[in-house]
Amino acid sequence: MPQCVEMGSAVERQAFIDQFGGVFEHSPFIAERAYDAGFIDEPLTAASVHDGLAAIFRTASDSERLGVLRAHPDLAGRLAIAGELTEDSRKEQAGAGLDRLSAEEHARFTELNTAYTEKFGFPFIIAVKGLDRQDILTAFETRLQNTAEAEFSTACQQVEKIARLRLEAMLP
């Protein structure tokens, strides 16, 4: 189980950022700010690190949170096909069977990804752990009916859930 070195100096700060900077997809500023704000205490647990990171995410500007949302890949999208997902995203999508879609299912995901991104300006985000393809498609179709404000809020909640699940895989 990975452990961060003891907190206190620039080197340890960097070790924390290296270990947890990707928990919020491609957004190490969250780990940096949480560490710098003193939100991270030993012993590191999934719950305590998540609390610190989520506090920073929630207080980030709307444009910064939008940047975090936009850093997420499309579900079963071009990055997945090209093998260019982060390891966490690859495992999460594979766990939901998104790496084994039929041609028809892939076409439907592509259609929904396009419609969603055109409407909201960021990719559809859902914590896929425990869900199957049909659950995800149903959520996709339902959430496409949301207002922009409601969907921004829902997507942010899903980002926090994904972060918590990733931390639970990393820490006790």
Backbone as ProteinMPNN parsed JSONL, in Angstrom:
{"seq_chain_A": "MPQCVEMGSAVERQAFIDQFGGVFEHSPFIAERAYDAGFIDEPLTAASVHDGLAAIFRTASDSERLGVLRAHPDLAGRLAIAGELTEDSRKEQAGAGLDRLSAEEHARFTELNTAYTEKFGFPFIIAVKGLDRQDILTAFETRLQNTAEAEFSTACQQVEKIARLRLEAMLP", "coords_chain_A": {"N_chain_A": [[0.859, -1.18, 0.0], [0.734, 2.186, -0.925], [2.59, 4.705, 0.705], [2.893, 8.017, 1.803], [5.779, 10.039, 2.299], [6.884, 11.45, 5.44], [5.28, 14.486, 6.318], [6.211, 17.969, 5.749], [8.417, 19.235, 4.416], [9.623, 20.679, 1.284], [10.274, 18.539, -0.372], [8.721, 16.413, 0.641], [6.239, 17.513, 0.206], [6.171, 17.502, -2.574], [6.206, 14.739, -2.977], [3.697, 14.059, -1.986], [2.065, 15.42, -3.834], [2.868, 14.134, -6.178], [1.864, 11.581, -5.649], [-0.909, 11.97, -5.229], [-1.839, 13.849, -7.01], [-3.189, 13.193, -9.356], [-5.641, 12.232, -8.632], [-7.943, 13.803, -8.815], [-8.793, 14.078, -11.952], [-6.08, 14.773, -14.008], [-5.444, 17.154, -12.611], [-3.464, 18.452, -10.737], [-3.308, 20.753, -9.186], [-5.191, 20.725, -7.204], [-4.329, 18.884, -5.237], [-1.953, 20.2, -4.596], [-2.866, 22.662, -3.487], [-4.411, 21.711, -1.348], [-2.471, 20.504, 0.259], [-0.808, 22.74, 0.766], [-2.582, 24.355, 2.159], [-2.754, 23.129, 4.551], [-4.533, 21.067, 4.878], [-4.02, 18.417, 4.926], [-3.253, 15.765, 6.889], [-1.257, 13.481, 8.797], [-2.202, 10.319, 10.151], [-2.4, 9.312, 6.755], [-5.476, 8.718, 5.331], [-8.024, 7.319, 3.25], [-10.417, 8.698, 3.636], [-9.626, 11.057, 5.021], [-7.797, 12.305, 3.273], [-9.454, 12.608, 1.054], [-11.362, 14.389, 2.122], [-9.79, 16.718, 2.424], [-8.926, 17.223, -0.25], [-11.404, 17.429, -1.574], [-12.475, 19.669, -0.311], [-10.888, 21.69, -1.352], [-11.5, 21.43, -4.093], [-14.223, 22.122, -4.05], [-14.092, 24.813, -3.35], [-12.762, 25.928, -5.403], [-12.646, 28.089, -8.272], [-15.439, 28.543, -10.529], [-14.526, 28.331, -13.16], [-12.154, 26.903, -12.803], [-13.14, 24.497, -11.74], [-14.659, 23.709, -13.933], [-12.552, 23.233, -15.673], [-11.47, 20.948, -14.464], [-13.594, 19.18, -14.887], [-13.556, 19.114, -17.686], [-11.153, 17.833, -18.064], [-11.65, 15.178, -17.833], [-12.039, 12.076, -19.582], [-14.081, 11.18, -22.461], [-16.604, 8.7, -22.075], [-15.87, 5.533, -23.23], [-14.695, 6.694, -25.44], [-12.624, 8.381, -27.941], [-10.032, 8.503, -26.752], [-9.99, 6.202, -25.216], [-10.19, 4.25, -27.208], [-7.821, 4.71, -28.543], [-6.071, 3.93, -26.622], [-5.162, 5.755, -24.738], [-5.987, 6.577, -22.231], [-5.778, 7.608, -18.751], [-4.316, 5.395, -16.339], [-6.062, 4.909, -14.171], [-8.565, 5.75, -15.255], [-8.769, 3.96, -17.397], [-8.955, 1.456, -16.079], [-11.317, 1.882, -14.628], [-13.254, 2.277, -16.648], [-13.023, -0.157, -18.004], [-13.86, -1.891, -16.0], [-16.561, -1.438, -16.002], [-17.245, -2.562, -18.335], [-16.916, -1.07, -20.616], [-14.907, -1.306, -22.393], [-15.581, -3.332, -24.007], [-17.615, -2.985, -25.897], [-20.291, -3.481, -28.225], [-20.509, -2.788, -31.768], [-22.831, -1.322, -32.203], [-23.448, -0.419, -29.611], [-21.182, 1.136, -29.122], [-21.554, 3.117, -31.059], [-23.844, 4.335, -30.021], [-22.869, 5.342, -27.554], [-21.023, 7.173, -28.597], [-22.721, 8.949, -29.93], [-24.232, 9.923, -27.744], [-22.166, 11.023, -26.148], [-21.339, 13.126, -27.835], [-23.706, 14.702, -28.026], [-24.078, 15.383, -25.342], [-21.684, 16.785, -24.66], [-21.865, 18.904, -26.459], [-24.137, 20.189, -25.432], [-23.494, 20.778, -22.722], [-20.783, 21.472, -22.513], [-18.703, 20.043, -21.427], [-17.376, 16.726, -20.822], [-19.526, 13.845, -20.283], [-19.722, 12.693, -17.032], [-19.434, 10.105, -14.793], [-19.299, 8.079, -11.929], [-18.309, 5.003, -12.526], [-18.006, 2.616, -11.203], [-19.424, -0.369, -10.165], [-21.506, -0.124, -11.893], [-23.185, -1.094, -14.936], [-23.073, -1.242, -18.559], [-25.697, -0.646, -19.443], [-26.799, 0.693, -17.214], [-25.22, 2.969, -17.264], [-25.823, 4.068, -19.78], [-28.542, 4.647, -19.366], [-28.359, 6.569, -17.312], [-26.95, 8.529, -18.718], [-28.833, 9.275, -20.725], [-30.905, 10.254, -19.097], [-29.642, 12.349, -17.685], [-29.016, 14.079, -19.738], [-31.264, 15.568, -19.983], [-31.148, 17.439, -17.996], [-30.795, 20.8, -16.621], [-28.228, 23.211, -17.41], [-27.027, 24.221, -15.084], [-27.844, 22.368, -13.098], [-26.645, 20.071, -14.111], [-23.921, 20.708, -14.08], [-23.493, 20.762, -11.333], [-24.151, 18.08, -10.69], [-22.18, 16.711, -12.171], [-19.88, 17.64, -10.857], [-20.29, 16.48, -8.338], [-20.064, 13.795, -9.071], [-17.385, 13.731, -9.878], [-16.129, 14.104, -7.411], [-16.936, 11.723, -6.186], [-15.657, 9.82, -7.799], [-13.013, 10.511, -7.193], [-12.976, 9.805, -4.463], [-13.35, 7.011, -4.64], [-11.018, 6.313, -6.01], [-9.097, 7.052, -4.126], [-9.764, 5.289, -2.058], [-8.847, 2.951, -3.164], [-6.179, 3.378, -2.981], [-5.43, 3.972, -0.353], [-5.854, 3.152, 3.196]], "CA_chain_A": [[0.0, 0.0, 0.0], [1.618, 3.337, -0.986], [2.603, 5.639, 1.831], [3.629, 9.252, 1.58], [6.793, 10.317, 3.304], [6.42, 12.369, 6.477], [5.044, 15.848, 5.837], [6.975, 19.028, 6.375], [9.35, 19.986, 3.584], [9.265, 20.744, -0.134], [10.386, 17.206, -0.958], [7.543, 15.657, 1.043], [5.114, 18.133, -0.497], [6.182, 16.982, -3.941], [5.819, 13.323, -2.924], [2.243, 14.049, -1.844], [1.489, 15.84, -5.116], [3.117, 13.053, -7.132], [1.003, 10.445, -5.346], [-2.343, 12.271, -5.221], [-2.163, 14.905, -7.963], [-4.058, 12.718, -10.417], [-6.904, 11.721, -8.095], [-8.877, 14.612, -9.596], [-8.213, 13.856, -13.282], [-5.153, 15.749, -14.598], [-5.621, 18.428, -11.9], [-2.624, 18.417, -9.535], [-3.456, 21.96, -8.375], [-6.035, 20.419, -6.048], [-3.435, 18.31, -4.222], [-1.025, 21.257, -4.176], [-3.559, 23.604, -2.61], [-4.807, 21.02, -0.113], [-1.253, 20.368, 1.064], [-0.367, 24.071, 1.194], [-3.552, 24.91, 3.099], [-2.702, 22.38, 5.8], [-5.695, 20.18, 4.955], [-3.56, 17.032, 4.865], [-2.596, 15.352, 8.126], [-0.951, 12.065, 8.971], [-1.967, 9.346, 9.094], [-3.212, 9.494, 5.555], [-6.529, 7.735, 5.075], [-8.833, 7.701, 2.091], [-11.404, 9.7, 4.061], [-9.018, 12.35, 5.372], [-7.249, 12.925, 2.059], [-10.596, 13.032, 0.245], [-11.929, 15.594, 2.729], [-8.93, 17.853, 2.089], [-8.965, 17.486, -1.684], [-12.751, 17.861, -1.942], [-12.65, 21.045, 0.173], [-10.242, 22.563, -2.341], [-12.297, 21.37, -5.32], [-15.477, 22.872, -3.846], [-13.831, 26.251, -3.25], [-12.129, 26.395, -6.642], [-13.546, 28.914, -9.083], [-16.229, 27.793, -11.509], [-13.706, 28.017, -14.342], [-11.225, 25.833, -12.424], [-13.897, 23.243, -11.653], [-14.957, 23.348, -15.311], [-11.32, 22.647, -16.194], [-11.387, 19.576, -13.945], [-14.588, 18.396, -15.626], [-13.087, 18.949, -19.07], [-9.982, 16.952, -18.069], [-12.115, 13.788, -17.872], [-12.241, 11.557, -20.94], [-15.383, 10.65, -22.827], [-16.77, 7.27, -21.824], [-15.721, 4.733, -24.452], [-14.386, 7.649, -26.499], [-11.434, 8.217, -28.784], [-8.845, 8.214, -25.945], [-10.06, 4.784, -24.861], [-9.898, 3.481, -28.417], [-6.397, 4.89, -28.847], [-5.263, 3.448, -25.499], [-4.514, 6.923, -24.146], [-6.591, 6.961, -20.953], [-4.95, 7.381, -17.568], [-4.502, 4.025, -15.857], [-7.285, 4.878, -13.376], [-9.727, 5.807, -16.148], [-8.814, 2.708, -18.161], [-9.475, 0.406, -15.193], [-12.706, 2.186, -14.287], [-14.105, 2.02, -17.812], [-13.006, -1.602, -18.262], [-14.666, -2.522, -14.958], [-17.969, -1.297, -16.384], [-17.441, -3.219, -19.626], [-16.901, -0.112, -21.727], [-13.868, -1.71, -23.344], [-16.1, -4.485, -24.744], [-18.886, -2.581, -26.493], [-20.586, -3.87, -29.601], [-20.462, -1.64, -32.682], [-24.046, -0.528, -31.969], [-23.29, 0.258, -28.316], [-20.174, 2.187, -29.286], [-22.194, 4.205, -31.808], [-24.751, 5.03, -29.097], [-22.032, 6.122, -26.644], [-20.467, 8.288, -29.358], [-23.83, 9.882, -30.14], [-24.547, 10.567, -26.46], [-21.021, 11.864, -25.78], [-21.39, 14.339, -28.659], [-24.856, 15.516, -27.623], [-23.838, 15.875, -23.982], [-20.626, 17.799, -24.694], [-22.407, 20.088, -27.146], [-25.103, 20.861, -24.561], [-22.963, 21.236, -21.431], [-19.432, 22.009, -22.633], [-17.741, 19.146, -20.789], [-17.808, 15.345, -21.055], [-20.372, 13.159, -19.314], [-18.897, 12.11, -15.978], [-20.159, 9.276, -13.838], [-18.491, 7.064, -11.259], [-18.834, 3.798, -13.162], [-17.828, 1.427, -10.364], [-20.676, -0.998, -9.79], [-22.505, 0.083, -12.939], [-22.935, -1.764, -16.212], [-23.29, -0.384, -19.731], [-27.082, -0.167, -19.493], [-26.939, 1.701, -16.156], [-24.542, 4.192, -17.715], [-26.629, 4.638, -20.863], [-29.753, 5.21, -18.766], [-27.967, 7.82, -16.642], [-26.602, 9.451, -19.803], [-30.07, 9.766, -21.342], [-31.622, 11.027, -18.087], [-28.922, 13.587, -17.357], [-29.08, 14.986, -20.89], [-32.46, 16.409, -19.804], [-30.88, 18.417, -16.931], [-30.356, 22.158, -16.947], [-26.772, 23.347, -17.332], [-26.653, 24.401, -13.676], [-28.019, 21.09, -12.4], [-25.677, 19.093, -14.591], [-22.604, 21.1, -13.559], [-23.483, 20.295, -9.946], [-24.111, 16.617, -10.707], [-20.856, 16.295, -12.647], [-18.923, 17.902, -9.771], [-20.507, 15.429, -7.331], [-19.51, 12.554, -9.616], [-15.924, 13.864, -9.819], [-15.745, 13.841, -6.023], [-17.137, 10.294, -5.935], [-14.55, 9.139, -8.485], [-11.812, 10.764, -6.389], [-13.075, 8.986, -3.248], [-13.114, 5.619, -5.023], [-9.592, 6.175, -6.326], [-8.359, 7.105, -2.858], [-10.025, 4.045, -1.331], [-7.992, 1.938, -3.758], [-4.791, 3.728, -2.677], [-5.194, 4.162, 1.076], [-6.81, 2.46, 4.078]], "C_chain_A": [[0.9, 1.236, 0.0], [1.482, 4.217, 0.249], [3.396, 6.869, 1.435], [4.701, 9.371, 2.642], [6.24, 11.339, 4.289], [6.33, 13.79, 5.941], [6.047, 16.832, 6.433], [7.917, 19.8, 5.491], [8.919, 19.926, 2.134], [9.317, 19.363, -0.784], [9.143, 16.381, -0.62], [6.292, 16.212, 0.37], [5.034, 17.566, -1.905], [5.791, 15.512, -3.972], [4.304, 13.202, -2.796], [1.58, 14.384, -3.181], [1.686, 14.752, -6.173], [2.149, 11.896, -6.911], [-0.473, 10.753, -5.564], [-2.77, 13.33, -6.23], [-3.087, 14.488, -9.089], [-5.396, 12.187, -9.935], [-8.077, 12.486, -8.705], [-8.222, 14.723, -10.964], [-7.376, 15.017, -13.821], [-5.234, 17.125, -13.916], [-4.79, 18.462, -10.615], [-2.751, 19.664, -8.657], [-4.293, 21.698, -7.131], [-5.184, 19.837, -4.926], [-2.457, 19.363, -3.705], [-1.682, 22.194, -3.171], [-3.976, 22.959, -1.291], [-3.609, 20.87, 0.814], [-0.848, 21.716, 1.637], [-1.301, 24.697, 2.219], [-3.552, 24.175, 4.437], [-3.874, 21.428, 5.979], [-5.308, 18.701, 5.018], [-2.768, 16.724, 6.132], [-2.306, 13.865, 8.093], [-1.814, 11.545, 10.11], [-2.907, 9.599, 7.913], [-4.221, 8.358, 5.447], [-7.303, 8.22, 3.864], [-9.798, 8.82, 2.474], [-10.754, 11.05, 4.334], [-8.432, 13.053, 4.156], [-8.397, 13.409, 1.177], [-11.21, 14.303, 0.81], [-11.116, 16.825, 2.348], [-8.991, 18.215, 0.621], [-10.334, 18.026, -2.104], [-13.014, 19.292, -1.471], [-12.04, 22.035, -0.81], [-11.057, 22.588, -3.631], [-13.554, 22.225, -5.185], [-15.269, 24.372, -3.787], [-13.089, 26.805, -4.46], [-13.147, 27.233, -7.417], [-14.337, 28.023, -10.038], [-15.388, 27.414, -12.712], [-12.685, 26.92, -14.021], [-11.948, 24.495, -12.331], [-14.298, 22.771, -13.054], [-13.728, 22.713, -15.968], [-11.124, 21.216, -15.728], [-12.378, 18.69, -14.691], [-14.091, 18.1, -17.037], [-11.86, 18.049, -19.166], [-10.376, 15.477, -18.12], [-12.328, 13.348, -19.313], [-13.699, 11.213, -21.189], [-15.435, 9.177, -22.448], [-16.744, 6.536, -23.153], [-15.406, 5.606, -25.658], [-13.074, 7.378, -27.199], [-10.17, 7.924, -27.979], [-8.818, 6.744, -25.535], [-9.674, 3.918, -26.052], [-8.407, 3.539, -28.746], [-5.485, 4.385, -27.731], [-4.569, 4.571, -24.749], [-5.183, 7.42, -22.864], [-5.548, 6.874, -19.843], [-5.222, 5.953, -17.096], [-5.786, 3.904, -15.024], [-8.52, 4.865, -14.269], [-9.879, 4.523, -16.947], [-9.426, 1.593, -17.313], [-10.946, 0.633, -14.884], [-13.638, 1.857, -15.455], [-14.152, 0.524, -18.135], [-13.879, -2.332, -17.241], [-16.16, -2.448, -15.256], [-18.251, -1.919, -17.754], [-17.376, -2.287, -20.816], [-15.799, -0.395, -22.741], [-14.33, -2.89, -24.211], [-17.463, -4.174, -25.368], [-19.055, -3.174, -27.889], [-20.502, -2.617, -30.467], [-21.665, -0.728, -32.444], [-23.949, 0.253, -30.655], [-22.28, 1.398, -28.427], [-20.762, 3.376, -30.028], [-23.113, 5.011, -30.897], [-23.958, 5.874, -28.108], [-21.467, 7.345, -27.351], [-21.526, 9.365, -29.574], [-24.152, 10.647, -28.851], [-23.411, 11.471, -25.993], [-21.075, 13.195, -26.532], [-22.52, 15.255, -28.217], [-24.622, 16.145, -26.256], [-22.81, 17.01, -23.991], [-21.101, 19.061, -25.4], [-23.348, 20.874, -26.235], [-24.445, 21.497, -23.348], [-21.542, 21.784, -21.481], [-18.365, 21.225, -21.891], [-18.258, 17.72, -20.987], [-18.724, 14.834, -19.945], [-19.476, 12.452, -18.313], [-19.809, 11.353, -15.026], [-19.172, 8.296, -13.223], [-19.052, 5.71, -11.692], [-18.719, 2.546, -12.308], [-19.198, 0.914, -9.921], [-21.785, -0.835, -10.81], [-22.17, -0.769, -14.154], [-23.268, -0.8, -17.342], [-24.7, 0.194, -19.756], [-27.341, 0.886, -18.421], [-26.369, 3.043, -16.618], [-25.343, 4.865, -18.826], [-27.911, 5.278, -20.325], [-29.446, 6.534, -18.077], [-27.643, 8.902, -17.663], [-27.875, 10.109, -20.346], [-30.869, 10.628, -20.374], [-30.956, 12.379, -17.851], [-28.867, 14.559, -18.528], [-30.278, 15.925, -20.79], [-32.246, 17.494, -18.74], [-30.619, 19.811, -17.485], [-28.834, 22.191, -16.832], [-26.314, 23.459, -15.881], [-26.751, 23.085, -12.899], [-26.962, 20.084, -12.835], [-24.26, 19.429, -14.152], [-22.464, 20.584, -12.13], [-23.374, 18.773, -9.879], [-22.744, 16.116, -11.139], [-19.798, 16.517, -11.576], [-19.06, 16.853, -8.669], [-19.912, 14.101, -7.797], [-17.979, 12.582, -9.601], [-15.435, 13.573, -8.406], [-15.897, 12.364, -5.68], [-16.025, 9.476, -6.585], [-13.264, 9.3, -7.675], [-11.818, 9.894, -5.132], [-12.788, 7.53, -3.567], [-11.64, 5.374, -5.347], [-8.757, 6.174, -5.051], [-8.557, 5.841, -2.03], [-9.192, 2.901, -1.884], [-6.521, 2.153, -3.388], [-4.456, 3.668, -1.192], [-6.195, 3.381, 1.915], [-8.029, 3.332, 4.352]], "O_chain_A": [[1.772, 1.333, 0.864], [0.383, 4.433, 0.76], [4.449, 6.765, 0.805], [4.548, 8.863, 3.752], [5.249, 12.012, 4.007], [7.204, 14.239, 5.198], [6.652, 16.573, 7.474], [8.203, 20.958, 5.798], [7.973, 19.22, 1.784], [8.498, 19.051, -1.648], [8.576, 15.725, -1.494], [5.391, 15.456, 0.007], [3.959, 17.193, -2.372], [5.11, 15.078, -4.901], [3.695, 12.338, -3.427], [0.644, 13.705, -3.603], [0.785, 14.479, -6.966], [1.668, 11.295, -7.872], [-1.217, 9.892, -6.034], [-3.95, 13.674, -6.295], [-3.71, 15.341, -9.721], [-6.207, 11.736, -10.743], [-9.088, 11.887, -9.07], [-7.2, 15.394, -11.111], [-7.895, 16.107, -14.061], [-5.104, 18.151, -14.585], [-5.352, 18.498, -9.52], [-2.341, 19.637, -7.496], [-4.124, 22.373, -6.115], [-5.31, 20.26, -3.777], [-2.168, 19.409, -2.509], [-1.109, 22.483, -2.12], [-3.902, 23.591, -0.237], [-3.723, 21.086, 2.021], [-0.578, 21.838, 2.832], [-0.863, 25.484, 3.058], [-4.275, 24.561, 5.356], [-4.181, 21.022, 7.1], [-6.174, 17.836, 5.149], [-1.744, 17.349, 6.407], [-3.013, 13.091, 7.449], [-2.136, 12.335, 10.998], [-4.046, 10.038, 8.075], [-3.856, 7.183, 5.471], [-7.24, 9.395, 3.502], [-9.974, 9.777, 1.72], [-11.281, 12.082, 3.919], [-8.559, 14.27, 4.024], [-8.326, 14.502, 0.614], [-11.547, 15.21, 0.049], [-11.681, 17.859, 1.991], [-9.097, 19.392, 0.277], [-10.419, 18.966, -2.894], [-13.701, 20.05, -2.157], [-12.61, 23.095, -1.068], [-11.279, 23.656, -4.201], [-13.906, 22.967, -6.102], [-16.172, 25.134, -4.137], [-12.819, 28.003, -4.537], [-14.356, 27.093, -7.23], [-13.945, 26.889, -10.315], [-15.512, 26.306, -13.234], [-12.383, 26.093, -14.882], [-11.434, 23.475, -12.789], [-14.28, 21.572, -13.333], [-13.858, 21.759, -16.735], [-10.67, 20.365, -16.492], [-12.041, 17.573, -15.083], [-14.195, 16.972, -17.519], [-11.554, 17.547, -20.249], [-9.543, 14.621, -18.414], [-12.744, 14.139, -20.16], [-14.462, 10.982, -20.251], [-14.418, 8.485, -22.496], [-17.487, 6.863, -24.079], [-15.808, 5.288, -26.776], [-12.488, 6.302, -27.074], [-9.31, 7.178, -28.448], [-7.758, 6.118, -25.508], [-8.913, 2.96, -25.909], [-7.812, 2.549, -29.17], [-4.262, 4.407, -27.872], [-3.497, 4.363, -24.181], [-4.967, 8.562, -22.457], [-4.555, 6.159, -19.972], [-6.257, 5.375, -17.428], [-6.515, 2.92, -15.149], [-9.425, 4.057, -14.062], [-10.996, 4.048, -17.152], [-10.31, 0.871, -17.774], [-11.735, -0.312, -14.877], [-14.683, 1.234, -15.268], [-15.205, 0.0, -18.498], [-14.566, -3.293, -17.59], [-16.93, -3.299, -14.812], [-19.364, -1.816, -18.27], [-17.748, -2.677, -21.923], [-15.765, 0.203, -23.817], [-13.573, -3.387, -25.045], [-18.358, -5.018, -25.361], [-18.088, -3.345, -28.631], [-20.432, -1.505, -29.944], [-21.536, 0.496, -32.479], [-24.316, 1.426, -30.589], [-22.496, 2.486, -27.894], [-20.498, 4.523, -29.666], [-23.157, 6.237, -30.991], [-24.334, 7.016, -27.844], [-21.433, 8.433, -26.777], [-21.251, 10.554, -29.418], [-24.322, 11.866, -28.87], [-23.661, 12.568, -25.494], [-20.882, 14.258, -25.942], [-22.314, 16.457, -28.051], [-24.938, 17.316, -26.046], [-23.037, 18.066, -23.4], [-20.771, 20.17, -24.978], [-23.35, 22.105, -26.269], [-24.783, 22.62, -22.975], [-21.135, 22.498, -20.565], [-17.239, 21.699, -21.742], [-19.436, 17.521, -21.285], [-18.696, 15.329, -18.818], [-18.578, 11.702, -18.695], [-20.804, 11.878, -14.528], [-18.313, 7.75, -13.916], [-20.142, 5.321, -11.273], [-19.284, 1.511, -12.66], [-20.016, 1.658, -9.379], [-22.887, -1.349, -10.618], [-21.011, -1.122, -14.375], [-23.695, 0.329, -17.099], [-24.887, 1.374, -20.05], [-28.03, 1.872, -18.683], [-26.958, 4.101, -16.392], [-25.522, 6.082, -18.819], [-28.312, 6.345, -20.791], [-30.182, 7.508, -18.236], [-28.021, 10.06, -17.488], [-27.977, 11.334, -20.416], [-31.453, 11.632, -20.783], [-31.618, 13.417, -17.821], [-28.685, 15.758, -18.318], [-30.303, 16.968, -21.444], [-33.086, 18.382, -18.599], [-30.271, 19.981, -18.654], [-28.23, 21.305, -16.228], [-25.314, 22.851, -15.498], [-25.848, 22.736, -12.138], [-26.443, 19.329, -12.012], [-23.472, 18.523, -13.878], [-21.426, 20.032, -11.765], [-22.589, 18.24, -9.095], [-22.205, 15.19, -10.533], [-18.912, 15.681, -11.399], [-18.058, 16.39, -8.126], [-19.324, 13.368, -7.002], [-17.346, 11.559, -9.337], [-14.438, 12.874, -8.223], [-15.07, 11.812, -4.956], [-15.509, 8.539, -5.976], [-12.516, 8.34, -7.493], [-10.795, 9.312, -4.771], [-12.049, 6.876, -2.832], [-11.087, 4.334, -4.989], [-7.821, 5.386, -4.915], [-7.626, 5.373, -1.374], [-8.862, 1.971, -1.149], [-5.714, 1.226, -3.47], [-3.327, 3.349, -0.818], [-7.254, 2.991, 1.424], [-8.936, 2.917, 5.072]]}, "name": "protein", "num_of_chains": 1, "seq": "MPQCVEMGSAVERQAFIDQFGGVFEHSPFIAERAYDAGFIDEPLTAASVHDGLAAIFRTASDSERLGVLRAHPDLAGRLAIAGELTEDSRKEQAGAGLDRLSAEEHARFTELNTAYTEKFGFPFIIAVKGLDRQDILTAFETRLQNTAEAEFSTACQQVEKIARLRLEAMLP"}
